[in-house]
Amino acid sequence: MIRRNPSLLFNSFMRKGFFSQRRDFLILPHYLNKTFCVYNGKEYVSFVIKDTMVGHRLGEFVTTKKLGSSIHSSARNKKKAAQRRTGKKK
């Protein structure tokens, strides 16, 4: 008797859809209500094609960067922001 790992079954269930690393792929009308998984450089992001997406590219719906995470986290930038709020310059 072969035992199956439930996590593998769950992963195979979750991995349904079309996988693509091409962000320049044009969305056509016969892809409506299909699930696409597009690679953003780190992981696959899944979404369902709606009628308003037809004629656009897959890459328009997947962000490749975390906005603001590296900009606002440095101590130097926090110090500058505090100086702008108080109006003092050193």
N, C-alpha and C positions, 0 to 999 in steps of 0.2 A: 504494500500500500504506500502510495506516495503522498506525503503531507505537503500541502501548499501553504506558503507563507501568506497570511492575510494582508500584510502590508504591500506585498507584490501585487496581489489582486487589486487592492485599492489604487495603487499607482497606475496599473494598466487601465483601470476604469477612468482615472482622472486624465490620462494622456490621450483621450480621443480628440480628434480634430486634425486639422492640417498644420503641420509644422513647417516653418519657413524661416530662413535666415535672410531672405531678400526683402528689404524694406521698400524697394522700388516696384513691388508687384502691384499691378493695377487691379482694383476690385471690380469685378464684372457682375451683372445682374443674376447670373445663375449661381453665385456664391451666397445669396441671401439666406439668413438663418443658419449658416454653417459656423462652426467654431474654428478660429485660426489661432495658432500659437506662434508669435513672432519673437525672434531672438533680439534682445536689446543690448547685447554685449556681455551680459552677466547671466541672464536667465531667460526662460521663455515666458512671455506674457500672453495670456489667452483672452480673447474677446469674441463676441458673436457679431457677425456682419448684419447691419441694419440697412434699410433702404436708403437712408440719408448718406451712407458711406460709399455708395456706388459711384465710380468715377474717380475716387481718391486713391492714394497709395497706402499700403499697409503701414508704412513707417510713420504716417501722420498720426496714428492712434497709439503709438508706443513711445514713451519718453526714454531717452538713453542716459540722462544725467539726473542726479538728485539736485534739485534746485535749492540753493541757499545753504546746504549743509556745510560745505567747506568755506563759504564766504563769511558766515556769521560766527563760526566756532573759534576762530583764532583770538588769542588774548590781545593782539595788537589792534584788531578791528573793534573789539569790545571797548578798548581804551579810547579809540577815536570816536566811537559813538557816544561814550560818556562825556567826552570833551565837547562834542557838538550840542548835547543837551544842556550842559551848564554854561556854554558860551566861553569857556576859558581855553586858552591855548598856552602850552608850555614850550 
